[in-house]
Amino acid sequence: MAYDLRAVIADGEVLRGVVRELPAARLTSIGQGLSLMPVTDVLFDSVSDGDGVGTLGFWGLPGGFAKTLAAWSAGGPVAYVEAEYFGGVGEQRAAVWNGGRIVLGPLHVEEGQPFPPGGSPISQALRRLGAVASAGEDEFAAVGLDMHRHSEAWIA
């Protein structure tokens, strides 16, 4: 089975305040006070400044969007996360901005590499946003990121 995620995650209040300016943006609550804004193809096209992708080592971060995330982080920490898996093999990337600058990452675990002792890049980012995992689970599961397999499904 495939899993892909490209999203901005932050406190629900932080994202609700900024997405009003983005008609293509959609939010969904993922628990623990956090909201997820999937970076759909439509949103990608609406926020990209044409510089292409690959900023900070991410494969799906719209050109120039890192500046937007930095600006949004004036209201609290904001994470950008990517994951792509097929048949249990894949990779993750994550970064967190707060106060206008990157405070975590960018973190990246390539296909075939084990997660570091601190957890997966996305779990580390979620922890930085305040997510708490119970015994036997990680932050990824604690906020329900395993609920949908594709970015677009979060807003369907």
Helices and strands as residue ranges (DSSP letters): E 2-11, H 12-19, E 28-31, E 34-38, H 41-47, G 55-57, H 65-72, G 73-75, E 78-86, E 89-98, E 101-109, H 121-128, H 139-142, G 151-155
